[in-house]
């Protein structure tokens, strides 16, 4: 079974600012984890409010829902004003991943020989690790993509129970 990166968002939320370092060859000061955190928050944590105050308050109209109802941010429009974070009635959006220039995680090429990654080694809360887990709703382990899992209480899944 292939290793996957797992992000524990419960631990992640205890940081004021993401300080995880990234080993990204083309941009060494990249904090690529922020892009994964943003995707995970919108996909799993967001309550998908019917009136969507985050979308309504966004001055440059950088937020919109995709076909699945998930809020997405248009990076070319976002001015990082963080109005969406402030107005969210449930506090589900994390302040520290909204920046004008979005750092990108390139999902480093880890393999069976890889013991660790710079992001895992530099996460002060231990929110990142390798795993061979598979998605499991009962354990709140959700698939963000084919290489990344997220441990989170997914609002949409809790609503269905």
ABEGO torsion letter per residue (X at the ends): XBBBBBBBAAAAAABABBABBBBBAABAABBAAAAAAAAAAAAAABAGBAAGAAAAABAAGABBBBAAGBBBBBAAABAGAGAAAAABAAGABBAAABBABBBBBAGBBBBAABABBAAAAABAAGABBBBABBBBAAAGBBBABAABBBBBBBAAAAAAX
